[in-house]
Amino acid sequence: NTIATYLASTSAQGEKEAGSTDIEKAEVAQWLTLSAKFAEDKSSLETLNSHLETRTYITSPISPALADLIVYARLQPIYAADKSLHHTLINLTRWFDFVQNNESVRAAIEKASIDLPVVEIDLSAPKQERKKVE
Amino acid sequence: MPQQDQIVLTVAQKGSPVAYGPLLAASFINADNVLPPVSIRYKEAALIVESDKSSNVSLQGKEGDVIYGVENVAKALAKGCPDAKLYGKREELVDEWLAFSARLAGDFKSVLPALEELDHHLQLRSVLVGYSLTVADLVIWGAIKGSTIAVGAIKKNALTNISRWFSFIEAQPHVYQAVDAMQKEINLKKKTKTASKSHTS
């Protein structure tokens, strides 16, 4: 994916974000493989949605990393085209909106003159069913 | 003694709750080396001023003026150091959450509905206001951290959105470093006390 590679290389921390250890590299590769199937396989979206239930970013605990940038670039056209997904994949939507509005992510997109406009998200989420812990 | 032109934050280390929010705000301000640092002190007591129940924290300004209470102090720090961007872009929304933090200090019955409201707010949001950390996140995080009732209620009721957000805030270096620094200071005081006791006996 040229867009994502370019995005990563233009962002200031590009190299660091690519993952310095083998485990990190494998993690990134895992999400790249999964996100390549987004358009034809809806279960891939659900897999990432579950992953993000307990996480703010895909791999890093504190800031957007390479996996976030690439997966965001792949999801953007899907989320722009199908708004019905926004409130069915709640965790994915929360992550997507946080990444697309991140200041450094937007700066990298502008610097690279990539066409990834912000997708408007309705933040008034539906009430959630909650499982009680006994 | 602090210099005349220094801002001094004093946290009552036995506060109920401990004023973590202002402590974290000071930690973020001090991390930005361009700003004049906030001097952080700890008082070995529950209150800074015994007669004032809101005084689990105080802030002494450059002119020597002193204010008390988590909400007042957090606001003054964020406003006084605008370069730290602790107010984000929506000041009025941040203020609403600062006021909300008082609802997390009650008993289980009153805390639970507040937590459920917070959890719902965090369903589609990674931070409380906008798309960057603000003093609202720090103060609400601090209010939960300082309340065993709130921590217990979050676990018992599986408030997953709060849990995720709480870990995200906790993972920020300026957050855990500030909490660690305070714990170290408390441990050090304990050690010194034990040492002097055994010396006199």
Interface residues (C-beta under 8 A of the other chain):
Chain A: E53 T54 R55 T56 P61 I62 I90 T93 R94 W95 D97 F98 N101 N102 E103 I121 L123 A125 K127 Q128 R130 K131 K132 V133
Chain B: H120 Q123 L124 R125 S126 V127 G130 Y131 S132 K155 K156 N157 A158 L159 T160 S163 R164 W165 S167 F168 A171 Q172 P173
